[in-house]
């Protein structure tokens, strides 16, 4: 039997009946060390009784000490609080909260269920955590969720960990790259290095991610956007892969149990507070490398699900406050597709979210946030979208958060779609229309010329009405949710059978193509087309105004075998196979080169839209492109960098080659070839200063499905 994990300092705090217990104070929320002890502060408006339980080991069913809070002495308003002497880092604790169990009125208190502190900064690990015992109702009763469960779940429930270890930041300062110099790399902490071929000493961890910083530096990205690290239960998925009968797992982690605790299983050194220290070490290492850390955060729902879900934290603390309830308060409004919706614009919940964000910035030195299903955060208590949502304005104007990057996934699962109009200018947005229009252009769809031109110019048609600039557009061709770049050009259809949902999950609107074979192939002709299309997508992404985001692994053609919804695939489907880096070194070189090209030509990333004087559109035969012809698939643009230099970008999404007339250059200047996606490496991209002279000053022969950059100097 595995020895239970010990607390942070490998000791058990001695807590006895003789330990001094005082009234405590209501602020700050969560745990706070002072005066030789720790203050515990906890919100619940409708509770009639609150108990703090202290544990020695994470697997213990019986607490070492029980402290019942007096509702007159240990309560200020809606905050329950107590100070306990002698608590040290590593102490395990949890709460029990009593009150009415009246689901029809929205109340689901159950004193038999151990609850997590919403402000816990570390949660202990429970192998194969089973949510079943945490259900607040009796599933065997005919009344189902109306019947109170009397089962005590303390043995199967993880505990909160008090962590107050000092950490030497060594003068750490956030890089604070402006949007115009930002290149985002979206990745998954575990998946990035867990593959046996990753070559790291600590696979699947924050430490493993640190070991790969040289790769990211070489690539040239300036920020990593980490998929959820807020603590979640990876065993919450109960289905099996129908092909292999292997259990599926909650790999992505978009189901937080609390908001402030970094994922314990991502720590290489332990899960009883060590996860917090290792996370800080990771952030410090990224900052030393000049790379920002952006967290993909989930504040729109929790892992507690619908009325038949587990009682882990918020539901058992004050269900009517933390969640949007339906008119029949037994049920939840679901704008997230997960069974519940956080009541984000309730003043109490709003403050919980703001406190969590400030914690990640002040204590953990995080540089920004990407808000999952952010439109949910703009809904009022009745579920309607608000014209001026209080929470979104508070986040944008909060003085602590003023310098961090805030990015919205500006839609939700209930039909809201706010790309281009989300809140105020400080909010950037994932531009889903950029993704779709760029994909459709390069697939060769009709009628895409004007939309493609608008997207590479910063999507002025989307953002200008709300007073936003191109820096509000997070441009991406692929992200975690959908095909990888390799699969975008290798599969016409999704292949999600392994998810156990009969291939019904995941979008059908992929705008993808396989170019002759579904999936991997040894056909050299098909592979050549796929490589060229990948290069076209990369070139487009990095010459577009706005903020480019690259999906991790796209720089070496990572594949998910056609799965476009790999949320439950904690296996080689999702893991980064680093042997592909050597196999597709040409693509890595091209991606790195395009990022460097963008950096060398800041005209491409200015935080303003092009003017008519700054860009000129040209068709293959000279003059303006034929915007009105849906069959037209070729055009070019001339961008003036300054009085002595210019860029000429040519795009051909058609299946036929075309000769482009070259515009005249300034006296003394000549055209030089920087990039041609149709050429084999290393002639496809030239480093700065080594671009060869283009001898034909009149014409460029643009190959099918290709793009070219000439520069005049």
C-alpha positions as CSV (number, residue, x, y, z in Angstrom):
1,X,0.0,0.0,0.0
2,X,1.3,3.4,-0.9
3,X,2.4,5.6,2.0
4,X,0.0,8.6,2.5
5,X,1.6,11.8,1.3
6,X,2.9,13.9,4.1
7,X,2.3,17.7,4.5
8,X,4.7,20.3,3.2
9,X,7.4,20.0,6.0
10,X,6.9,16.3,6.5
11,X,5.3,16.8,9.9
12,X,1.8,16.6,11.2
13,X,0.7,19.8,13.0
14,X,-0.2,19.0,16.6
15,X,-3.6,20.3,17.2
16,X,-5.3,19.4,20.5
17,X,-8.2,20.5,22.7
18,X,-5.7,22.8,24.5
19,X,-4.9,24.8,21.4
20,X,-6.2,28.3,21.8
21,X,-9.1,29.3,19.6
22,X,-10.2,32.9,19.3
23,X,-13.0,34.8,17.6
24,X,-11.0,35.7,14.5
25,X,-11.6,38.4,11.9
26,X,-13.8,38.4,8.8
27,X,-11.0,39.6,6.4
28,X,-9.1,38.5,4.4
29,X,-11.2,35.6,3.1
30,X,-9.6,32.2,3.2
31,X,-6.7,31.6,5.5
32,X,-4.4,34.2,6.9
33,X,-1.5,33.7,9.3
34,X,-0.8,36.2,12.1
35,X,0.0,36.2,15.8
36,X,1.2,32.6,16.0
37,X,-1.9,31.1,14.4
38,X,-4.1,31.2,11.4
39,X,-7.4,32.9,10.7
40,X,-10.0,31.1,8.7
41,X,-12.7,33.2,7.1
42,X,-15.6,31.8,5.1
43,X,-18.8,33.2,3.5
44,X,-22.3,31.7,3.9
45,X,-25.4,33.8,4.2
46,X,-28.0,31.1,4.8
47,X,-26.0,28.6,6.9
48,X,-27.2,27.9,10.4
49,X,-24.0,26.1,11.5
50,X,-20.4,26.0,10.3
51,X,-17.7,23.6,11.5
52,X,-14.0,23.7,10.7
53,X,-12.2,20.3,10.7
54,X,-8.5,19.8,10.9
55,X,-6.9,16.7,9.5
56,X,-3.5,15.0,9.8
57,X,-3.5,13.1,6.6
58,X,-5.4,13.5,3.3
59,X,-6.9,10.0,3.5
60,X,-8.2,10.5,7.1
61,X,-11.9,10.0,7.6
62,X,-11.7,11.4,11.2
63,X,-10.4,14.9,11.9
64,X,-7.7,15.6,14.4
65,X,-9.7,18.5,15.7
66,X,-13.2,19.8,15.3
67,X,-14.0,23.5,15.9
68,X,-17.7,24.5,15.8
69,X,-18.1,28.2,15.0
70,X,-20.5,30.1,17.3
71,X,-23.0,32.0,15.1
72,X,-22.9,35.0,17.5
73,X,-19.2,35.0,18.3
74,X,-17.6,33.7,15.1
75,X,-19.8,35.5,12.6
76,X,-19.7,39.1,11.2
77,X,-22.5,39.6,8.7
78,X,-22.3,36.7,6.3
79,X,-18.7,35.9,7.1
80,X,-17.9,33.0,9.5
81,X,-14.4,33.3,11.0
82,X,-12.1,31.8,13.6
83,X,-8.5,32.0,14.6
84,X,-6.6,28.9,15.7
85,X,-3.3,28.8,17.4
86,X,-0.3,26.9,16.2
87,X,-1.4,26.1,12.6
88,X,1.6,25.6,10.4
89,X,2.1,25.2,6.6
90,X,0.9,21.8,5.5
91,X,-2.1,21.7,7.8
92,X,-5.1,20.0,6.1
93,X,-8.6,21.4,6.7
94,X,-12.1,21.5,5.4
95,X,-15.6,22.7,6.4
96,X,-19.0,21.3,7.1
97,X,-21.9,23.7,6.7
98,X,-25.5,23.1,7.9
99,X,-28.7,24.8,6.9
100,X,-31.9,24.0,5.2
101,X,-32.0,21.1,2.7
102,X,-34.9,22.4,0.6
103,X,-34.0,21.9,-3.1
104,X,-37.3,23.4,-4.2
105,X,-36.3,26.6,-2.6
106,X,-32.7,26.4,-3.9
107,X,-31.1,25.4,-0.6
108,X,-28.9,22.2,-0.6
109,X,-27.0,22.3,2.7
110,X,-25.8,18.9,3.9
111,X,-23.7,18.7,7.1
112,X,-22.7,15.1,6.1
113,X,-20.6,16.4,3.2
114,X,-17.1,17.8,3.7
115,X,-16.6,21.1,1.8
116,X,-13.6,22.8,0.2
117,X,-12.7,26.3,1.1
118,X,-13.5,28.5,-2.0
119,X,-10.2,30.4,-1.3
120,X,-8.0,27.4,-0.7
121,X,-4.7,27.8,-2.4
122,X,-3.9,24.1,-2.5
123,X,-5.9,20.9,-2.5
124,X,-4.6,17.5,-1.5
125,X,-4.6,14.7,-4.1
126,X,-7.1,11.8,-3.9
127,X,-6.2,9.0,-6.3
128,X,-9.2,8.1,-8.5
129,X,-11.4,10.7,-6.8
130,X,-15.0,9.5,-6.9
131,X,-17.6,12.2,-7.0
132,X,-20.3,9.7,-6.0
133,X,-20.0,9.9,-2.2
134,X,-20.1,13.7,-2.5
135,X,-23.6,13.8,-3.8
136,X,-25.7,15.7,-1.3
137,X,-28.8,13.6,-2.1
138,X,-29.6,9.9,-1.8
139,X,-29.5,8.5,-5.4
140,X,-31.3,5.3,-4.3
141,X,-34.3,7.2,-3.0
142,X,-37.4,7.6,-5.3
143,X,-37.3,11.3,-4.8
144,X,-33.7,11.4,-6.1
145,X,-32.2,14.9,-5.4
146,X,-35.0,15.8,-3.1
147,X,-33.8,13.2,-0.6
148,X,-31.0,14.2,1.8
149,X,-27.9,11.9,1.8
150,X,-26.8,10.8,5.2
151,X,-23.5,9.4,3.9
152,X,-20.3,10.9,5.3
153,X,-17.8,11.4,2.5
154,X,-14.8,12.7,4.5
155,X,-12.5,9.7,3.6
156,X,-13.0,10.1,-0.1
157,X,-12.9,13.9,-0.2
158,X,-9.6,15.8,-0.7
159,X,-8.7,18.4,1.9
160,X,-7.6,22.0,1.7
161,X,-3.9,22.7,2.5
162,X,-2.8,25.7,4.4
163,X,0.2,27.0,2.5
164,X,2.2,30.1,3.7
165,X,5.7,29.2,2.7
166,X,8.0,32.1,1.8
167,X,9.2,32.2,-1.8
168,X,12.2,34.1,-3.1
169,X,11.1,35.8,-6.3
170,X,14.6,37.2,-6.8
171,X,13.4,40.5,-8.1
172,X,11.0,38.9,-10.6
173,X,9.2,41.4,-12.8
174,X,6.5,40.8,-15.4
175,X,7.7,41.2,-19.0
176,X,4.6,43.2,-19.9
177,X,5.0,42.9,-23.6
178,X,2.7,45.2,-25.5
179,X,0.1,43.5,-27.6
180,X,2.0,44.6,-30.7
181,X,4.9,42.5,-29.6
182,X,3.0,39.5,-28.2
183,X,3.0,36.0,-29.7
184,X,0.9,33.6,-27.7
185,X,1.5,29.8,-27.5
186,X,-1.4,27.8,-26.2
187,X,-0.5,24.6,-24.4
188,X,-1.4,22.0,-21.8
189,X,0.9,21.6,-18.7
190,X,0.6,17.8,-18.6
191,X,0.3,17.1,-22.3
192,X,3.3,19.3,-23.3
193,X,5.9,16.9,-21.7
194,X,4.2,13.7,-20.6
195,X,5.0,11.8,-23.8
196,X,7.9,9.3,-23.3
197,X,9.8,11.1,-26.1
198,X,9.6,14.5,-24.5
199,X,13.2,14.1,-23.1
200,X,12.5,15.9,-19.8
201,X,13.3,14.7,-16.3
202,X,9.9,15.7,-14.9
203,X,7.3,14.8,-17.5
204,X,3.8,16.2,-17.3
205,X,4.6,18.8,-14.6
206,X,5.3,22.5,-14.1
207,X,8.9,21.5,-13.8
208,X,8.7,19.7,-17.1
209,X,7.3,22.8,-18.7
210,X,10.3,24.8,-17.4
211,X,12.6,22.3,-19.1
212,X,11.1,23.1,-22.4
213,X,11.6,26.9,-22.2
214,X,14.6,26.7,-24.5
215,X,12.3,25.3,-27.2
216,X,9.8,28.2,-26.8
217,X,12.6,30.8,-26.7
218,X,14.0,29.4,-30.0
219,X,10.5,29.4,-31.5
220,X,10.2,33.1,-30.6
221,X,6.9,33.2,-28.6
222,X,6.4,35.8,-25.9
223,X,3.6,34.3,-23.9
224,X,2.3,30.8,-22.9
225,X,-1.4,30.4,-22.5
226,X,-1.9,27.5,-20.2
227,X,-5.1,25.4,-20.3
228,X,-6.8,25.2,-16.9
229,X,-4.6,24.8,-13.9
230,X,-7.3,25.6,-11.4
231,X,-7.7,22.3,-9.4
232,X,-10.1,19.8,-11.0
233,X,-10.9,16.1,-10.9
234,X,-9.3,14.3,-13.8
235,X,-11.3,11.1,-13.1
236,X,-14.7,12.9,-13.3
237,X,-15.4,11.4,-16.8
238,X,-17.0,8.0,-16.2
239,X,-17.1,6.7,-19.8
240,X,-14.6,4.3,-21.5
241,X,-13.1,4.3,-24.9
242,X,-15.4,2.0,-26.8
243,X,-12.5,0.7,-29.0
244,X,-10.1,-0.1,-26.2
245,X,-12.3,-0.2,-23.0
246,X,-9.7,2.1,-21.4
247,X,-11.2,4.7,-18.9
248,X,-11.5,8.2,-20.3
249,X,-10.2,11.1,-18.2
250,X,-11.0,14.8,-17.8
251,X,-7.8,15.9,-19.6
252,X,-8.6,19.5,-20.4
253,X,-9.8,20.4,-16.9
254,X,-12.6,22.9,-17.7
255,X,-14.3,21.9,-14.5
256,X,-12.8,23.7,-11.5
257,X,-13.6,22.7,-7.9
258,X,-12.1,25.9,-6.5
259,X,-10.7,29.0,-8.1
260,X,-7.3,29.7,-6.5
261,X,-5.5,26.3,-6.2
262,X,-3.0,25.2,-8.8
263,X,-3.4,21.6,-10.0
264,X,-1.7,19.3,-7.6
265,X,-1.0,16.5,-10.0
266,X,1.0,18.9,-12.2
267,X,3.6,19.2,-9.5
268,X,6.7,17.0,-9.6
269,X,7.5,17.5,-5.9
270,X,4.2,16.7,-4.2
271,X,0.6,17.8,-3.7
272,X,0.4,19.1,-0.2
273,X,1.5,22.7,-0.9
274,X,4.4,21.8,-3.1
275,X,2.2,22.5,-6.2
276,X,2.0,26.2,-5.2
277,X,5.8,26.6,-4.9
278,X,6.5,24.7,-8.1
279,X,4.0,26.9,-9.9
280,X,5.8,30.0,-8.7
281,X,9.1,28.5,-9.8
282,X,7.7,28.0,-13.2
283,X,6.4,31.6,-13.5
284,X,9.7,32.9,-12.3
285,X,11.6,30.8,-14.9
286,X,9.3,32.0,-17.7
287,X,9.8,35.6,-16.7
288,X,13.5,35.1,-16.7
289,X,13.2,34.0,-20.3
290,X,11.1,37.0,-21.2
291,X,7.9,34.9,-21.6
292,X,4.6,35.9,-20.0
293,X,2.2,33.4,-18.4
294,X,-1.5,33.6,-19.2
295,X,-4.0,31.3,-17.5
296,X,-7.1,29.9,-19.2
297,X,-9.5,30.4,-16.3
298,X,-13.0,29.1,-15.7
299,X,-15.4,31.3,-13.7
300,X,-18.6,30.5,-15.6
301,X,-19.3,27.1,-14.0
302,X,-17.9,24.5,-11.6
303,X,-17.5,20.8,-11.4
304,X,-20.7,20.5,-9.2
305,X,-22.8,20.1,-12.3
306,X,-26.6,20.1,-12.3
307,X,-29.0,19.1,-9.5
308,X,-27.6,15.5,-9.6
309,X,-24.0,16.5,-9.3
310,X,-21.7,16.4,-6.3
311,X,-21.6,18.8,-3.4
312,X,-18.0,19.9,-3.2
313,X,-17.9,23.6,-2.3
314,X,-20.2,26.3,-3.6
315,X,-23.4,24.3,-3.6
316,X,-23.0,23.3,0.0
317,X,-21.9,26.7,1.1
318,X,-24.8,28.7,-0.3
319,X,-26.4,27.4,-3.5
320,X,-28.8,30.3,-4.0
321,X,-26.0,32.8,-4.0
322,X,-23.3,31.1,-6.1
323,X,-25.4,29.7,-8.9
324,X,-28.1,30.9,-11.3
325,X,-31.2,29.0,-10.5
326,X,-34.2,28.4,-12.7
327,X,-37.7,29.7,-11.9
328,X,-38.2,26.3,-10.3
329,X,-35.2,26.7,-7.9
330,X,-34.7,22.9,-7.8
331,X,-32.9,23.3,-11.2
332,X,-30.1,25.3,-12.6
333,X,-29.9,27.7,-15.5
334,X,-27.3,26.2,-17.8
335,X,-25.6,28.7,-20.2
336,X,-22.4,26.7,-20.2
337,X,-23.4,23.2,-21.3
338,X,-22.1,21.7,-18.1
339,X,-25.2,21.7,-15.9
340,X,-24.7,24.9,-13.9
341,X,-23.9,28.5,-14.3
342,X,-22.0,30.7,-11.8
343,X,-24.1,33.7,-10.7
344,X,-21.1,36.0,-11.6
345,X,-22.8,39.3,-11.2
346,X,-24.1,38.8,-7.8
347,X,-22.1,41.2,-5.6
348,X,-20.7,38.4,-3.4
349,X,-19.8,36.1,-6.2
350,X,-18.3,39.0,-8.2
351,X,-16.0,39.7,-5.2
352,X,-15.0,36.1,-5.0
353,X,-13.9,36.1,-8.7
354,X,-12.1,39.4,-8.3
355,X,-10.3,38.2,-5.2
356,X,-9.2,35.0,-7.1
357,X,-7.9,37.1,-10.0
358,X,-5.9,39.4,-7.7
359,X,-4.5,36.4,-5.9
360,X,-3.1,34.9,-9.2
361,X,-1.6,38.2,-10.1
362,X,-0.2,39.4,-6.7
363,X,0.8,36.0,-5.1
364,X,1.5,33.9,-8.2
365,X,2.8,36.7,-10.6
366,X,0.6,35.6,-13.5
367,X,0.5,38.0,-16.4
368,X,-2.9,37.6,-17.9
369,X,-6.1,35.6,-18.2
370,X,-8.2,34.0,-20.9
371,X,-11.8,33.7,-19.7
372,X,-13.6,30.6,-20.8
373,X,-17.1,31.3,-22.1
374,X,-16.7,34.9,-21.0
375,X,-20.2,35.9,-22.2
376,X,-21.6,34.0,-19.2
377,X,-19.9,36.6,-17.0
378,X,-22.0,39.3,-18.7
379,X,-25.3,37.7,-17.7
380,X,-27.4,38.9,-14.9
381,X,-29.0,36.8,-12.2
382,X,-32.0,35.9,-14.4
383,X,-29.7,34.9,-17.2
384,X,-30.1,37.9,-19.5
385,X,-27.1,39.5,-21.1
386,X,-26.6,42.9,-19.4
387,X,-25.8,46.1,-21.3
388,X,-23.0,47.0,-18.9
389,X,-22.1,43.9,-16.9
390,X,-20.6,45.0,-13.5
391,X,-18.1,42.1,-13.3
392,X,-16.6,42.8,-16.7
393,X,-16.2,46.5,-16.0
394,X,-14.7,45.8,-12.5
395,X,-12.1,43.4,-14.0
396,X,-11.1,45.9,-16.7
397,X,-10.9,48.8,-14.2
398,X,-9.5,47.0,-11.1
399,X,-6.3,48.8,-10.1
400,X,-4.5,45.5,-9.2
401,X,-5.4,44.0,-12.6
402,X,-4.7,47.1,-14.6
403,X,-1.5,45.9,-16.3
404,X,-2.5,42.3,-17.0
405,X,-3.8,40.9,-20.3
406,X,-7.5,40.0,-20.3
407,X,-8.8,37.9,-23.1
408,X,-12.4,36.8,-23.6
409,X,-13.8,33.8,-25.3
410,X,-16.7,36.1,-26.3
411,X,-19.5,33.6,-26.5
412,X,-21.2,30.9,-24.5
413,X,-23.2,27.7,-24.9
414,X,-26.6,29.4,-24.9
415,X,-26.2,31.4,-28.1
416,X,-24.4,34.6,-27.1
417,X,-21.8,35.6,-29.6
418,X,-20.1,38.9,-28.8
419,X,-16.9,38.9,-31.0
420,X,-16.2,42.5,-31.8
421,X,-18.4,44.0,-29.1
422,X,-17.4,42.3,-25.9
423,X,-17.4,44.8,-23.0
424,X,-14.9,47.6,-23.3
425,X,-11.7,48.2,-25.3
426,X,-9.3,46.8,-22.7
427,X,-10.8,43.3,-23.3
428,X,-9.1,41.4,-26.2
429,X,-11.1,38.6,-27.7
430,X,-10.5,35.2,-29.4
431,X,-11.5,36.0,-32.9
432,X,-13.5,32.9,-34.1
433,X,-14.4,34.7,-37.3
434,X,-10.7,35.0,-38.1
435,X,-10.2,31.3,-37.7
436,X,-13.1,30.4,-39.9
437,X,-12.5,32.9,-42.7
438,X,-8.8,32.1,-43.0
439,X,-9.5,28.4,-43.1
440,X,-12.2,28.8,-45.8
441,X,-10.0,31.0,-47.9
442,X,-7.1,28.6,-48.0
443,X,-9.5,25.7,-48.6
444,X,-10.5,27.5,-51.8
445,X,-14.1,28.3,-50.8
446,X,-15.8,30.8,-53.1
447,X,-16.4,34.4,-52.0
448,X,-13.7,34.7,-49.4
449,X,-11.4,37.3,-50.9
450,X,-12.8,40.4,-49.1
451,X,-13.2,38.6,-45.8
452,X,-9.6,37.2,-46.0
453,X,-8.3,40.7,-46.7
454,X,-10.2,42.1,-43.7
455,X,-8.9,39.5,-41.4
456,X,-5.2,40.0,-42.2
457,X,-5.8,43.7,-41.7
458,X,-7.0,43.3,-38.1
459,X,-10.8,42.7,-38.7
460,X,-11.7,46.4,-38.8
461,X,-15.2,45.4,-40.0
462,X,-15.7,43.5,-36.7
463,X,-14.0,45.8,-34.1
464,X,-14.2,49.4,-35.3
465,X,-17.9,49.8,-34.4
466,X,-17.2,49.2,-30.7
467,X,-14.2,51.5,-30.7
468,X,-11.7,48.7,-30.5
469,X,-8.5,48.3,-32.5
470,X,-6.7,45.3,-34.1
471,X,-5.0,44.5,-30.8
472,X,-8.4,43.4,-29.5
473,X,-8.3,40.5,-32.0
474,X,-6.6,37.3,-30.8
475,X,-5.9,35.7,-34.2
476,X,-5.7,32.0,-34.4
477,X,-6.2,29.2,-37.0
478,X,-6.3,26.4,-34.5
479,X,-6.7,26.1,-30.7
480,X,-7.2,23.3,-28.2
481,X,-10.9,23.1,-29.2
482,X,-10.8,21.6,-32.6
483,X,-8.4,20.2,-35.1
484,X,-4.6,20.7,-34.8
485,X,-3.0,22.4,-37.8
486,X,-1.8,19.1,-39.1
487,X,-5.3,17.6,-38.8
488,X,-6.8,20.6,-40.5
489,X,-5.1,19.7,-43.7
490,X,-5.2,15.9,-43.2
491,X,-8.9,15.2,-42.3
492,X,-12.1,16.2,-44.0
493,X,-14.2,14.8,-41.2
494,X,-13.8,14.6,-37.4
495,X,-13.0,11.2,-35.9
496,X,-14.1,11.4,-32.2
497,X,-15.2,7.8,-31.8
498,X,-12.7,7.3,-29.0
499,X,-14.7,9.8,-26.9
500,X,-17.5,7.4,-26.4
501,X,-20.2,9.7,-27.7
502,X,-20.8,8.0,-31.1
503,X,-18.9,10.8,-32.8
504,X,-21.7,13.2,-32.1
505,X,-19.5,15.5,-30.0
506,X,-17.3,18.2,-31.5
507,X,-18.2,20.6,-34.2
508,X,-18.9,19.5,-37.8
509,X,-17.9,23.0,-39.1
510,X,-14.2,22.4,-39.4
511,X,-13.6,24.0,-42.9
512,X,-10.9,21.3,-43.4
513,X,-9.6,19.3,-46.3
514,X,-7.5,16.1,-46.6
515,X,-6.1,16.7,-50.2
516,X,-6.6,13.1,-51.3
517,X,-6.4,10.8,-48.3
518,X,-8.2,10.8,-44.9
519,X,-5.5,10.9,-42.2
520,X,-1.8,10.0,-42.3
521,X,-0.4,9.0,-45.7
522,X,2.9,8.0,-47.4
523,X,1.8,9.7,-50.6
524,X,4.5,12.3,-51.3
525,X,2.3,14.5,-53.5
526,X,-0.4,14.8,-50.8
527,X,2.2,15.4,-48.1
528,X,3.7,18.2,-50.3
529,X,0.3,19.9,-50.5
530,X,-0.3,19.6,-46.8
531,X,3.1,21.1,-45.9
532,X,2.4,24.0,-48.3
533,X,-1.0,24.6,-46.8
534,X,0.5,24.5,-43.2
535,X,3.0,27.1,-44.3
536,X,0.2,29.2,-45.9
537,X,-1.7,29.2,-42.6
538,X,1.5,30.1,-40.6
539,X,2.4,32.9,-42.9
540,X,-1.1,34.3,-42.8
541,X,-1.2,34.1,-39.0
542,X,2.1,36.0,-38.5
543,X,1.5,38.7,-41.1
544,X,-1.9,39.6,-39.8
545,X,-2.6,42.6,-37.7
546,X,-3.9,41.6,-34.3
547,X,-2.3,39.2,-31.8
548,X,-1.2,35.8,-33.1
549,X,-1.9,32.7,-31.1
550,X,-0.2,29.4,-32.1
551,X,-1.6,26.1,-30.9
552,X,1.2,24.2,-29.1
553,X,2.7,21.5,-31.3
554,X,1.5,23.0,-34.6
555,X,5.1,24.0,-35.1
556,X,6.0,20.3,-35.6
557,X,2.6,19.0,-37.0
558,X,1.2,17.5,-33.8
559,X,-1.7,15.3,-34.6
560,X,-4.8,14.1,-32.7
561,X,-5.6,11.5,-35.4
562,X,-8.6,13.6,-36.5
563,X,-10.1,14.0,-33.0
564,X,-11.4,17.6,-32.8
565,X,-12.7,17.4,-29.2
566,X,-10.0,15.6,-27.3
567,X,-11.2,16.8,-23.8
568,X,-11.2,13.3,-22.4
569,X,-8.1,11.9,-24.1
570,X,-5.2,11.9,-21.6
571,X,-3.1,9.6,-23.8
572,X,-1.1,9.8,-27.0
573,X,-4.0,11.3,-28.8
574,X,-3.4,14.5,-27.0
575,X,0.2,14.2,-25.8
576,X,2.9,16.0,-27.7
577,X,5.0,13.5,-29.5
578,X,8.4,15.2,-29.6
579,X,9.8,12.8,-32.2
580,X,7.7,14.8,-34.7
581,X,9.9,17.8,-34.1
582,X,12.8,16.1,-35.9
583,X,10.4,14.6,-38.5
584,X,9.0,18.0,-39.3
585,X,12.0,20.2,-38.7
586,X,11.1,22.1,-41.9
587,X,7.8,23.3,-40.4
588,X,9.4,24.3,-37.1
589,X,12.1,26.3,-39.0
590,X,9.3,28.0,-41.0
591,X,7.2,28.9,-38.0
592,X,10.3,30.3,-36.2
593,X,11.3,32.2,-39.2
594,X,7.8,33.8,-39.7
595,X,7.7,34.9,-36.0
596,X,11.1,36.5,-36.5
597,X,9.9,38.1,-39.7
598,X,6.9,39.6,-37.9
599,X,9.3,41.0,-35.2
600,X,11.5,42.5,-37.8
601,X,8.7,44.3,-39.6
602,X,6.6,46.0,-36.9
603,X,4.3,47.5,-39.5
604,X,2.6,44.2,-39.5
605,X,1.6,44.4,-35.8
606,X,0.8,48.0,-35.2
607,X,-2.1,48.6,-32.8
608,X,-4.1,50.5,-35.4
609,X,-5.9,49.7,-38.6
610,X,-4.3,50.4,-42.0
611,X,-5.1,53.6,-43.8
612,X,-5.6,53.8,-47.5
613,X,-2.2,55.4,-47.7
614,X,-0.6,52.5,-45.9
615,X,-1.8,49.6,-47.9
616,X,-2.8,49.1,-51.5
617,X,-4.7,46.2,-52.9
618,X,-3.7,44.7,-56.3
619,X,-5.1,42.0,-58.5
620,X,-3.0,39.6,-60.6
621,X,-3.4,41.8,-63.7
622,X,-2.8,45.1,-61.9
623,X,-5.5,47.4,-60.7
624,X,-7.8,46.4,-57.8
625,X,-8.8,42.8,-57.1
626,X,-12.2,41.8,-58.4
627,X,-13.8,41.7,-54.9
628,X,-17.2,41.0,-56.4
629,X,-16.3,37.8,-58.2
630,X,-16.8,34.8,-55.8
631,X,-14.5,32.7,-58.0
632,X,-11.6,35.0,-57.5
633,X,-9.0,33.4,-55.2
634,X,-5.8,35.5,-55.8
635,X,-4.8,39.0,-54.7
636,X,-1.9,40.9,-53.3
637,X,-1.3,43.9,-51.1
638,X,1.5,46.5,-51.0
639,X,2.4,47.7,-47.6
640,X,4.7,50.7,-47.2
641,X,6.9,50.4,-44.1
642,X,8.6,53.8,-44.6
643,X,9.8,56.0,-47.4
644,X,12.5,53.5,-48.4
645,X,11.1,50.0,-47.8
646,X,7.9,48.1,-48.6
647,X,6.4,44.6,-48.4
648,X,4.5,43.0,-51.3
649,X,2.4,40.0,-50.2
650,X,0.8,37.7,-52.7
651,X,-1.9,35.1,-52.0
652,X,-3.2,32.3,-54.3
653,X,-5.8,30.0,-52.8
654,X,-6.6,28.6,-56.3
655,X,-5.5,25.3,-57.9
656,X,-3.9,27.1,-60.8
657,X,-0.7,29.1,-61.0
658,X,-1.0,32.8,-61.7
659,X,1.5,35.5,-62.9
660,X,1.4,38.6,-60.7
661,X,2.6,41.9,-62.1
662,X,5.0,43.6,-59.6
663,X,4.4,47.2,-58.6
664,X,7.3,49.6,-59.2
665,X,9.6,50.3,-56.3
666,X,11.3,53.5,-55.2
667,X,14.4,54.7,-57.1
668,X,17.4,52.6,-56.0
669,X,15.3,49.9,-54.4
670,X,14.9,46.3,-55.7
671,X,12.5,43.5,-54.9
672,X,14.0,40.7,-52.8
673,X,12.4,37.3,-52.0
674,X,11.7,36.7,-48.3
675,X,9.1,33.9,-48.4
676,X,7.6,31.5,-50.9
677,X,5.5,28.7,-49.4
678,X,5.6,26.6,-52.6
679,X,9.4,26.2,-52.4
680,X,11.2,23.4,-50.7
681,X,13.3,24.3,-47.6
682,X,15.5,26.2,-47.2
683,X,14.5,28.2,-50.2
684,X,11.0,28.7,-48.8
685,X,12.1,31.3,-46.2
686,X,15.2,33.5,-46.0
687,X,16.6,35.0,-42.8
688,X,16.8,38.8,-42.5
689,X,19.6,40.3,-44.6
690,X,20.0,37.2,-46.8
691,X,16.9,37.6,-49.0
692,X,18.0,37.1,-52.6
693,X,17.4,39.7,-55.3
694,X,14.4,39.0,-57.4
695,X,15.8,39.5,-60.9
696,X,12.5,39.8,-62.8
697,X,11.3,43.2,-61.7
698,X,8.0,42.9,-63.7
699,X,6.5,39.5,-62.8
700,X,6.3,36.8,-60.1
701,X,4.9,33.4,-61.0
702,X,2.8,32.4,-58.0
703,X,2.2,28.7,-57.7
704,X,-1.1,27.1,-56.8
705,X,-2.1,27.2,-53.2
706,X,0.8,29.4,-52.2
707,X,1.8,32.7,-50.7
708,X,4.8,34.9,-51.2
709,X,6.4,37.9,-49.5
710,X,8.7,40.2,-51.4
711,X,10.5,43.1,-49.7
712,X,11.8,46.2,-51.4
713,X,15.0,47.7,-50.2
